[in-house]
Amino acid sequence: EVQLVESGGGLVQAGGSLRLSCAASGFTFDENAIGWFRQAPGKEREGVSCISRRDRTTSYADSVKGRFTMSSDSAKNTVYLHMHSLKPDDTAVYYCATHAWSWCPDDPLHYDYWGQGTQVTVSS
């Protein structure tokens, strides 16, 4: 079965850095799009970044562009989210997700498989 396991969350100070990992199994890693999402208390789940396997591009939300970088390691079946210049507004539970296709959906509801999430807390 498809499994996605996030790790690497924690408490960091504003301006700090953190690397999140998403270990994947149960699907063709290099053929399916994988996205990072986050959800803060009382807010909608929002897309952070996504790797499209269709055109081998990576997209980012405007709120994190220039600060976050997503990468993919096929040898480890793991994707990463490198987070820099963290702000308190980045505080959220971060999830990775995938679906059966190579492209990145605009709507997170189109992702069929989700990890359990990892908490990122950024202090002022």
N, CA, C and O atoms as a GROMACS GRO file, in nm:
protein
  496
    1GLU      N    1   0.082  -0.116   0.000
    1GLU     CA    2   0.000   0.000   0.000
    1GLU      C    3   0.087   0.124   0.000
    1GLU      O    4   0.205   0.120   0.035
    2VAL      N    5   0.027   0.234  -0.040
    2VAL     CA    6   0.098   0.361  -0.043
    2VAL      C    7   0.120   0.410   0.099
    2VAL      O    8   0.027   0.413   0.180
    3GLN      N    9   0.242   0.448   0.128
    3GLN     CA   10   0.275   0.504   0.257
    3GLN      C   11   0.363   0.626   0.239
    3GLN      O   12   0.456   0.626   0.159
    4LEU      N   13   0.332   0.730   0.313
    4LEU     CA   14   0.410   0.852   0.316
    4LEU      C   15   0.434   0.887   0.462
    4LEU      O   16   0.339   0.899   0.540
    5VAL      N   17   0.558   0.904   0.499
    5VAL     CA   18   0.593   0.930   0.638
    5VAL      C   19   0.679   1.055   0.645
    5VAL      O   20   0.793   1.056   0.598
    6GLU      N   21   0.624   1.160   0.705
    6GLU     CA   22   0.698   1.284   0.722
    6GLU      C   23   0.780   1.281   0.850
    6GLU      O   24   0.745   1.214   0.947
    7SER      N   25   0.889   1.354   0.847
    7SER     CA   26   0.971   1.370   0.966
    7SER      C   27   1.050   1.500   0.953
    7SER      O   28   1.054   1.560   0.846
    8GLY      N   29   1.110   1.542   1.062
    8GLY     CA   30   1.197   1.658   1.060
    8GLY      C   31   1.139   1.784   1.119
    8GLY      O   32   1.209   1.884   1.131
    9GLY      N   33   1.012   1.781   1.156
    9GLY     CA   34   0.953   1.898   1.217
    9GLY      C   35   1.008   1.924   1.356
    9GLY      O   36   1.075   1.840   1.415
   10GLY      N   37   0.978   2.042   1.407
   10GLY     CA   38   1.024   2.079   1.539
   10GLY      C   39   1.006   2.225   1.565
   10GLY      O   40   0.936   2.295   1.491
   11LEU      N   41   1.068   2.272   1.671
   11LEU     CA   42   1.061   2.411   1.712
   11LEU      C   43   1.188   2.483   1.670
   11LEU      O   44   1.298   2.440   1.703
   12VAL      N   45   1.172   2.592   1.597
   12VAL     CA   46   1.286   2.672   1.554
   12VAL      C   47   1.254   2.819   1.576
   12VAL      O   48   1.138   2.858   1.586
   13GLN      N   49   1.358   2.899   1.584
   13GLN     CA   50   1.342   3.042   1.598
   13GLN      C   51   1.323   3.107   1.462
   13GLN      O   52   1.370   3.056   1.360
   14ALA      N   53   1.254   3.220   1.461
   14ALA     CA   54   1.238   3.295   1.337
   14ALA      C   55   1.373   3.322   1.274
   14ALA      O   56   1.470   3.357   1.342
   15GLY      N   57   1.379   3.305   1.143
   15GLY     CA   58   1.503   3.320   1.071
   15GLY      C   59   1.583   3.193   1.058
   15GLY      O   60   1.682   3.189   0.985
   16GLY      N   61   1.542   3.090   1.128
   16GLY     CA   62   1.613   2.964   1.125
   16GLY      C   63   1.575   2.878   1.007
   16GLY      O   64   1.497   2.917   0.921
   17SER      N   65   1.632   2.758   1.005
   17SER     CA   66   1.611   2.664   0.896
   17SER      C   67   1.572   2.528   0.949
   17SER      O   68   1.600   2.493   1.063
   18LEU      N   69   1.506   2.453   0.864
   18LEU     CA   70   1.462   2.320   0.899
   18LEU      C   71   1.448   2.239   0.770
   18LEU      O   72   1.411   2.295   0.666
   19ARG      N   73   1.476   2.111   0.776
   19ARG     CA   74   1.456   2.023   0.661
   19ARG      C   75   1.355   1.916   0.696
   19ARG      O   76   1.375   1.838   0.790
   20LEU      N   77   1.248   1.912   0.620
   20LEU     CA   78   1.148   1.808   0.636
   20LEU      C   79   1.173   1.696   0.535
   20LEU      O   80   1.219   1.721   0.423
   21SER      N   81   1.144   1.575   0.576
   21SER     CA   82   1.159   1.459   0.489
   21SER      C   83   1.026   1.388   0.473
   21SER      O   84   0.943   1.388   0.564
   22CYS      N   85   1.006   1.330   0.357
   22CYS     CA   86   0.888   1.248   0.330
   22CYS      C   87   0.935   1.119   0.266
   22CYS      O   88   0.973   1.117   0.149
   23ALA      N   89   0.933   1.012   0.342
   23ALA     CA   90   0.972   0.880   0.292
   23ALA      C   91   0.851   0.813   0.229
   23ALA      O   92   0.746   0.800   0.292
   24ALA      N   93   0.867   0.770   0.105
   24ALA     CA   94   0.756   0.717   0.028
   24ALA      C   95   0.776   0.569  -0.004
   24ALA      O   96   0.889   0.523  -0.022
   25SER      N   97   0.666   0.497  -0.012
   25SER     CA   98   0.668   0.357  -0.053
   25SER      C   99   0.532   0.319  -0.108
   25SER      O  100   0.432   0.386  -0.080
   26GLY      N  101   0.528   0.211  -0.185
   26GLY     CA  102   0.402   0.158  -0.234
   26GLY      C  103   0.353   0.218  -0.364
   26GLY      O  104   0.241   0.189  -0.406
   27PHE      N  105   0.434   0.300  -0.429
   27PHE     CA  106   0.398   0.354  -0.559
   27PHE      C  107   0.524   0.383  -0.638
   27PHE      O  108   0.635   0.376  -0.585
   28THR      N  109   0.507   0.416  -0.764
   28THR     CA  110   0.621   0.444  -0.850
   28THR      C  111   0.669   0.585  -0.822
   28THR      O  112   0.615   0.683  -0.874
   29PHE      N  113   0.771   0.594  -0.741
   29PHE     CA  114   0.815   0.721  -0.685
   29PHE      C  115   0.845   0.826  -0.791
   29PHE      O  116   0.804   0.941  -0.778
   30ASP      N  117   0.915   0.788  -0.895
   30ASP     CA  118   0.960   0.884  -0.996
   30ASP      C  119   0.855   0.914  -1.102
   30ASP      O  120   0.882   0.991  -1.194
   31GLU      N  121   0.738   0.855  -1.092
   31GLU     CA  122   0.633   0.878  -1.191
   31GLU      C  123   0.513   0.954  -1.136
   31GLU      O  124   0.430   1.001  -1.213
   32ASN      N  125   0.504   0.967  -1.006
   32ASN     CA  126   0.390   1.032  -0.944
   32ASN      C  127   0.430   1.166  -0.883
   32ASN      O  128   0.534   1.177  -0.818
   33ALA      N  129   0.346   1.265  -0.905
   33ALA     CA  130   0.370   1.395  -0.843
   33ALA      C  131   0.361   1.384  -0.692
   33ALA      O  132   0.279   1.309  -0.639
   34ILE      N  133   0.445   1.457  -0.623
   34ILE     CA  134   0.443   1.462  -0.477
   34ILE      C  135   0.443   1.608  -0.434
   34ILE      O  136   0.522   1.688  -0.483
   35GLY      N  137   0.354   1.640  -0.344
   35GLY     CA  138   0.342   1.776  -0.297
   35GLY      C  139   0.357   1.789  -0.147
   35GLY      O  140   0.334   1.694  -0.073
   36TRP      N  141   0.397   1.907  -0.105
   36TRP     CA  142   0.400   1.944   0.036
   36TRP      C  143   0.286   2.042   0.062
   36TRP      O  144   0.262   2.133  -0.016
   37PHE      N  145   0.218   2.021   0.173
   37PHE     CA  146   0.109   2.106   0.215
   37PHE      C  147   0.127   2.142   0.361
   37PHE      O  148   0.204   2.077   0.433
   38ARG      N  149   0.057   2.244   0.405
   38ARG     CA  150   0.060   2.279   0.546
   38ARG      C  151  -0.076   2.328   0.589
   38ARG      O  152  -0.154   2.381   0.510
   39GLN      N  153  -0.103   2.310   0.717
   39GLN     CA  154  -0.228   2.355   0.773
   39GLN      C  155  -0.204   2.411   0.913
   39GLN      O  156  -0.160   2.340   1.004
   40ALA      N  157  -0.233   2.538   0.927
   40ALA     CA  158  -0.225   2.604   1.056
   40ALA      C  159  -0.360   2.597   1.125
   40ALA      O  160  -0.462   2.581   1.059
   41PRO      N  161  -0.362   2.607   1.258
   41PRO     CA  162  -0.490   2.602   1.330
   41PRO      C  163  -0.589   2.705   1.278
   41PRO      O  164  -0.556   2.823   1.265
   42GLY      N  165  -0.710   2.660   1.249
   42GLY     CA  166  -0.815   2.748   1.203
   42GLY      C  167  -0.805   2.791   1.058
   42GLY      O  168  -0.884   2.873   1.012
   43LYS      N  169  -0.710   2.736   0.985
   43LYS     CA  170  -0.691   2.774   0.846
   43LYS      C  171  -0.707   2.655   0.754
   43LYS      O  172  -0.697   2.540   0.796
   44GLU      N  173  -0.733   2.685   0.628
   44GLU     CA  174  -0.743   2.580   0.527
   44GLU      C  175  -0.607   2.521   0.497
   44GLU      O  176  -0.504   2.588   0.510
   45ARG      N  177  -0.607   2.396   0.458
   45ARG     CA  178  -0.485   2.333   0.413
   45ARG      C  179  -0.441   2.399   0.282
   45ARG      O  180  -0.522   2.414   0.190
   46GLU      N  181  -0.316   2.437   0.275
   46GLU     CA  182  -0.267   2.505   0.158
   46GLU      C  183  -0.145   2.435   0.098
   46GLU      O  184  -0.065   2.375   0.169
   47GLY      N  185  -0.134   2.445  -0.032
   47GLY     CA  186  -0.020   2.389  -0.100
   47GLY      C  187   0.105   2.471  -0.074
   47GLY      O  188   0.100   2.594  -0.071
   48VAL      N  189   0.216   2.404  -0.055
   48VAL     CA  190   0.345   2.468  -0.032
   48VAL      C  191   0.435   2.451  -0.153
   48VAL      O  192   0.493   2.547  -0.203
   49SER      N  193   0.446   2.328  -0.198
   49SER     CA  194   0.535   2.297  -0.310
   49SER      C  195   0.493   2.165  -0.372
   49SER      O  196   0.429   2.082  -0.306
   50CYS      N  197   0.528   2.145  -0.497
   50CYS     CA  198   0.496   2.020  -0.565
   50CYS      C  199   0.596   1.992  -0.675
   50CYS      O  200   0.635   2.082  -0.750
   51ILE      N  201   0.639   1.867  -0.683
   51ILE     CA  202   0.723   1.822  -0.793
   51ILE      C  203   0.635   1.753  -0.895
   51ILE      O  204   0.568   1.654  -0.865
   52SER      N  205   0.635   1.807  -1.016
   52SER     CA  206   0.565   1.745  -1.127
   52SER      C  207   0.659   1.650  -1.198
   52SER      O  208   0.766   1.690  -1.244
   53ARG      N  209   0.620   1.525  -1.208
   53ARG     CA  210   0.700   1.426  -1.280
   53ARG      C  211   0.678   1.435  -1.430
   53ARG      O  212   0.758   1.385  -1.508
   54ARG      N  213   0.567   1.500  -1.470
   54ARG     CA  214   0.535   1.514  -1.610
   54ARG      C  215   0.638   1.598  -1.683
   54ARG      O  216   0.688   1.560  -1.789
   55ASP      N  217   0.670   1.713  -1.625
   55ASP     CA  218   0.766   1.803  -1.688
   55ASP      C  219   0.889   1.828  -1.604
   55ASP      O  220   0.973   1.912  -1.638
   56ARG      N  221   0.901   1.754  -1.493
   56ARG     CA  222   1.019   1.761  -1.406
   56ARG      C  223   1.044   1.902  -1.354
   56ARG      O  224   1.157   1.950  -1.350
   57THR      N  225   0.936   1.968  -1.316
   57THR     CA  226   0.946   2.101  -1.259
   57THR      C  227   0.894   2.102  -1.117
   57THR      O  228   0.817   2.014  -1.077
   58THR      N  229   0.935   2.200  -1.042
   58THR     CA  230   0.891   2.217  -0.904
   58THR      C  231   0.826   2.353  -0.889
   58THR      O  232   0.882   2.454  -0.932
   59SER      N  233   0.710   2.356  -0.830
   59SER     CA  234   0.638   2.480  -0.808
   59SER      C  235   0.629   2.512  -0.660
   59SER      O  236   0.640   2.423  -0.575
   60TYR      N  237   0.610   2.640  -0.629
   60TYR     CA  238   0.605   2.687  -0.492
   60TYR      C  239   0.494   2.788  -0.475
   60TYR      O  240   0.462   2.865  -0.566
   61ALA      N  241   0.436   2.787  -0.357
   61ALA     CA  242   0.341   2.892  -0.322
   61ALA      C  243   0.415   3.025  -0.310
   61ALA      O  244   0.532   3.029  -0.271
   62ASP      N  245   0.345   3.133  -0.342
   62ASP     CA  246   0.407   3.264  -0.334
   62ASP      C  247   0.459   3.294  -0.193
   62ASP      O  248   0.560   3.363  -0.177
   63SER      N  249   0.392   3.243  -0.093
   63SER     CA  250   0.428   3.272   0.044
   63SER      C  251   0.562   3.211   0.086
   63SER      O  252   0.623   3.255   0.183
   64VAL      N  253   0.609   3.110   0.012
   64VAL     CA  254   0.734   3.044   0.048
   64VAL      C  255   0.839   3.055  -0.060
   64VAL      O  256   0.953   3.014  -0.039
   65LYS      N  257   0.803   3.109  -0.172
   65LYS     CA  258   0.896   3.118  -0.285
   65LYS      C  259   1.020   3.198  -0.245
   65LYS      O  260   1.010   3.306  -0.187
   66GLY      N  261   1.134   3.142  -0.276
   66GLY     CA  262   1.260   3.205  -0.241
   66GLY      C  263   1.313   3.165  -0.105
   66GLY      O  264   1.429   3.191  -0.074
   67ARG      N  265   1.229   3.102  -0.024
   67ARG     CA  266   1.271   3.060   0.110
   67ARG      C  267   1.273   2.908   0.124
   67ARG      O  268   1.356   2.854   0.197
   68PHE      N  269   1.182   2.840   0.056
   68PHE     CA  270   1.172   2.695   0.064
   68PHE      C  271   1.219   2.633  -0.067
   68PHE      O  272   1.200   2.690  -0.174
   69THR      N  273   1.279   2.517  -0.057
   69THR     CA  274   1.321   2.442  -0.174
   69THR      C  275   1.282   2.296  -0.157
   69THR      O  276   1.311   2.235  -0.053
   70MET      N  277   1.218   2.240  -0.258
   70MET     CA  278   1.180   2.100  -0.255
   70MET      C  279   1.277   2.021  -0.341
   70MET      O  280   1.317   2.066  -0.448
   71SER      N  281   1.315   1.903  -0.295
   71SER     CA  282   1.403   1.817  -0.370
   71SER      C  283   1.355   1.673  -0.362
   71SER      O  284   1.276   1.638  -0.274
   72SER      N  285   1.404   1.590  -0.453
   72SER     CA  286   1.362   1.452  -0.460
   72SER      C  287   1.483   1.362  -0.477
   72SER      O  288   1.569   1.388  -0.561
   73ASP      N  289   1.490   1.257  -0.398
   73ASP     CA  290   1.601   1.162  -0.403
   73ASP      C  291   1.543   1.026  -0.438
   73ASP      O  292   1.486   0.958  -0.352
   74SER      N  293   1.556   0.986  -0.564
   74SER     CA  294   1.497   0.860  -0.608
   74SER      C  295   1.564   0.739  -0.545
   74SER      O  296   1.500   0.636  -0.526
   75ALA      N  297   1.693   0.750  -0.512
   75ALA     CA  298   1.764   0.639  -0.450
   75ALA      C  299   1.707   0.606  -0.313
   75ALA      O  300   1.711   0.491  -0.270
   76LYS      N  301   1.656   0.706  -0.245
   76LYS     CA  302   1.600   0.688  -0.112
   76LYS      C  303   1.448   0.692  -0.110
   76LYS      O  304   1.387   0.677  -0.004
   77ASN      N  305   1.386   0.713  -0.226
   77ASN     CA  306   1.241   0.729  -0.233
   77ASN      C  307   1.193   0.832  -0.131
   77ASN      O  308   1.096   0.810  -0.058
   78THR      N  309   1.262   0.943  -0.127
   78THR     CA  310   1.234   1.045  -0.029
   78THR      C  311   1.234   1.182  -0.094
   78THR      O  312   1.321   1.213  -0.176
   79VAL      N  313   1.138   1.264  -0.058
   79VAL     CA  314   1.138   1.404  -0.097
   79VAL      C  315   1.163   1.488   0.027
   79VAL      O  316   1.132   1.448   0.138
   80TYR      N  317   1.220   1.605   0.005
   80TYR     CA  318   1.258   1.693   0.113
   80TYR      C  319   1.199   1.831   0.091
   80TYR      O  320   1.172   1.872  -0.022
   81LEU      N  321   1.180   1.901   0.199
   81LEU     CA  322   1.144   2.041   0.194
   81LEU      C  323   1.245   2.116   0.278
   81LEU      O  324   1.244   2.108   0.401
   82HIS      N  325   1.331   2.190   0.212
   82HIS     CA  326   1.433   2.270   0.279
   82HIS      C  327   1.373   2.407   0.308
   82HIS      O  328   1.338   2.480   0.216
   83MET      N  329   1.362   2.439   0.434
   83MET     CA  330   1.294   2.560   0.478
   83MET      C  331   1.396   2.655   0.539
   83MET      O  332   1.467   2.619   0.633
   84HIS      N  333   1.404   2.775   0.484
   84HIS     CA  334   1.498   2.876   0.532
   84HIS      C  335   1.424   3.005   0.563
   84HIS      O  336   1.311   3.026   0.519
   85SER      N  337   1.489   3.090   0.638
   85SER     CA  338   1.431   3.219   0.676
   85SER      C  339   1.290   3.202   0.728
   85SER      O  340   1.198   3.272   0.687
   86LEU      N  341   1.274   3.110   0.819
   86LEU     CA  342   1.142   3.075   0.869
   86LEU      C  343   1.079   3.190   0.946
   86LEU      O  344   1.147   3.265   1.016
   87LYS      N  345   0.949   3.201   0.930
   87LYS     CA  346   0.870   3.305   0.995
   87LYS      C  347   0.767   3.240   1.086
   87LYS      O  348   0.730   3.125   1.065
   88PRO      N  349   0.720   3.313   1.186
   88PRO     CA  350   0.613   3.256   1.269
   88PRO      C  351   0.490   3.213   1.188
   88PRO      O  352   0.422   3.118   1.227
   89ASP      N  353   0.462   3.280   1.078
   89ASP     CA  354   0.349   3.243   0.994
   89ASP      C  355   0.368   3.109   0.924
   89ASP      O  356   0.273   3.054   0.869
   90ASP      N  357   0.488   3.056   0.927
   90ASP     CA  358   0.514   2.924   0.871
   90ASP      C  359   0.472   2.812   0.967
   90ASP      O  360   0.473   2.695   0.930
   91THR      N  361   0.437   2.848   1.089
   91THR     CA  362   0.394   2.749   1.187
   91THR      C  363   0.271   2.675   1.138
   91THR      O  364   0.169   2.736   1.107
   92ALA      N  365   0.281   2.544   1.130
   92ALA     CA  366   0.172   2.461   1.079
   92ALA      C  367   0.212   2.315   1.089
   92ALA      O  368   0.328   2.282   1.117
   93VAL      N  369   0.115   2.229   1.066
   93VAL     CA  370   0.145   2.088   1.042
   93VAL      C  371   0.172   2.073   0.893
   93VAL      O  372   0.092   2.114   0.810
   94TYR      N  373   0.284   2.014   0.861
   94TYR     CA  374   0.324   1.996   0.722
   94TYR      C  375   0.301   1.851   0.680
   94TYR      O  376   0.338   1.757   0.750
   95TYR      N  377   0.239   1.836   0.564
   95TYR     CA  378   0.205   1.705   0.510
   95TYR      C  379   0.267   1.688   0.372
   95TYR      O  380   0.281   1.785   0.298
   96CYS      N  381   0.302   1.566   0.338
   96CYS     CA  382   0.331   1.534   0.200
   96CYS      C  383   0.217   1.448   0.146
   96CYS      O  384   0.150   1.378   0.221
   97ALA      N  385   0.198   1.454   0.015
   97ALA     CA  386   0.087   1.385  -0.047
   97ALA      C  387   0.123   1.347  -0.190
   97ALA      O  388   0.213   1.405  -0.251
   98THR      N  389   0.052   1.247  -0.241
   98THR     CA  390   0.073   1.207  -0.380
   98THR      C  391  -0.058   1.158  -0.438
   98THR      O  392  -0.157   1.140  -0.366
   99HIS      N  393  -0.059   1.137  -0.567
   99HIS     CA  394  -0.173   1.077  -0.636
   99HIS      C  395  -0.121   0.994  -0.752
   99HIS      O  396   0.001   0.977  -0.766
  100ALA      N  397  -0.211   0.942  -0.834
  100ALA     CA  398  -0.173   0.841  -0.934
  100ALA      C  399  -0.115   0.900  -1.061
  100ALA      O  400  -0.081   0.826  -1.153
  101TRP      N  401  -0.102   1.031  -1.067
  101TRP     CA  402  -0.062   1.096  -1.191
  101TRP      C  403   0.071   1.169  -1.176
  101TRP      O  404   0.121   1.188  -1.065
  102SER      N  405   0.125   1.211  -1.288
  102SER     CA  406   0.257   1.272  -1.290
  102SER      C  407   0.254   1.424  -1.271
  102SER      O  408   0.359   1.486  -1.249
  103TRP      N  409   0.137   1.484  -1.278
  103TRP     CA  410   0.123   1.629  -1.272
  103TRP      C  411   0.075   1.673  -1.133
  103TRP      O  412   0.026   1.593  -1.054
  104CYS      N  413   0.092   1.801  -1.106
  104CYS     CA  414   0.056   1.857  -0.977
  104CYS      C  415  -0.084   1.918  -0.983
  104CYS      O  416  -0.104   2.017  -1.053
  105PRO      N  417  -0.180   1.862  -0.911
  105PRO     CA  418  -0.314   1.922  -0.908
  105PRO      C  419  -0.313   2.056  -0.837
  105PRO      O  420  -0.232   2.080  -0.748
  106ASP      N  421  -0.405   2.142  -0.877
  106ASP     CA  422  -0.420   2.270  -0.809
  106ASP      C  423  -0.494   2.254  -0.677
  106ASP      O  424  -0.468   2.327  -0.582
  107ASP      N  425  -0.586   2.160  -0.672
  107ASP     CA  426  -0.669   2.138  -0.555
  107ASP      C  427  -0.612   2.025  -0.471
  107ASP      O  428  -0.594   1.914  -0.521
  108PRO      N  429  -0.582   2.050  -0.342
  108PRO     CA  430  -0.529   1.942  -0.259
  108PRO      C  431  -0.623   1.824  -0.245
  108PRO      O  432  -0.578   1.714  -0.211
  109LEU      N  433  -0.752   1.843  -0.271
  109LEU     CA  434  -0.847   1.733  -0.265
  109LEU      C  435  -0.820   1.628  -0.372
  109LEU      O  436  -0.868   1.516  -0.360
  110HIS      N  437  -0.745   1.663  -0.474
  110HIS     CA  438  -0.713   1.568  -0.580
  110HIS      C  439  -0.599   1.474  -0.543
  110HIS      O  440  -0.573   1.378  -0.614
  111TYR      N  441  -0.532   1.501  -0.433
  111TYR     CA  442  -0.430   1.410  -0.384
  111TYR      C  443  -0.497   1.298  -0.305
  111TYR      O  444  -0.579   1.323  -0.217
  112ASP      N  445  -0.461   1.176  -0.337
  112ASP     CA  446  -0.529   1.060  -0.281
  112ASP      C  447  -0.462   1.004  -0.157
  112ASP      O  448  -0.526   0.937  -0.076
  113TYR      N  449  -0.334   1.030  -0.141
  113TYR     CA  450  -0.258   0.969  -0.032
  113TYR      C  451  -0.182   1.076   0.044
  113TYR      O  452  -0.120   1.164  -0.015
  114TRP      N  453  -0.189   1.066   0.176
  114TRP     CA  454  -0.131   1.166   0.263
  114TRP      C  455  -0.051   1.101   0.375
  114TRP      O  456  -0.085   0.992   0.422
  115GLY      N  457   0.054   1.169   0.416
  115GLY     CA  458   0.123   1.128   0.536
  115GLY      C  459   0.051   1.177   0.659
  115GLY      O  460  -0.053   1.241   0.651
  116GLN      N  461   0.109   1.146   0.774
  116GLN     CA  462   0.046   1.181   0.901
  116GLN      C  463   0.074   1.324   0.943
  116GLN      O  464   0.007   1.377   1.032
  117GLY      N  465   0.170   1.387   0.882
  117GLY     CA  466   0.205   1.524   0.912
  117GLY      C  467   0.315   1.536   1.016
  117GLY      O  468   0.334   1.447   1.099
  118THR      N  469   0.386   1.647   1.010
  118THR     CA  470   0.488   1.678   1.109
  118THR      C  471   0.476   1.825   1.147
  118THR      O  472   0.460   1.911   1.060
  119GLN      N  473   0.482   1.852   1.276
  119GLN     CA  474   0.458   1.986   1.327
  119GLN      C  475   0.583   2.073   1.313
  119GLN      O  476   0.693   2.033   1.352
  120VAL      N  477   0.564   2.190   1.257
  120VAL     CA  478   0.668   2.292   1.252
  120VAL      C  479   0.620   2.413   1.330
  120VAL      O  480   0.514   2.468   1.301
  121THR      N  481   0.696   2.453   1.428
  121THR     CA  482   0.663   2.569   1.509
  121THR      C  483   0.778   2.668   1.504
  121THR      O  484   0.892   2.634   1.536
  122VAL      N  485   0.748   2.790   1.463
  122VAL     CA  486   0.849   2.894   1.451
  122VAL      C  487   0.820   3.002   1.554
  122VAL      O  488   0.714   3.064   1.551
  123SER      N  489   0.910   3.023   1.644
  123SER     CA  490   0.893   3.122   1.750
  123SER      C  491   0.944   3.257   1.705
  123SER      O  492   1.032   3.267   1.619
  124SER      N  493   0.888   3.362   1.764
  124SER     CA  494   0.927   3.498   1.729
  124SER      C  495   1.063   3.534   1.786
  124SER      O  496   1.111   3.645   1.766
   0.00000   0.00000   0.00000
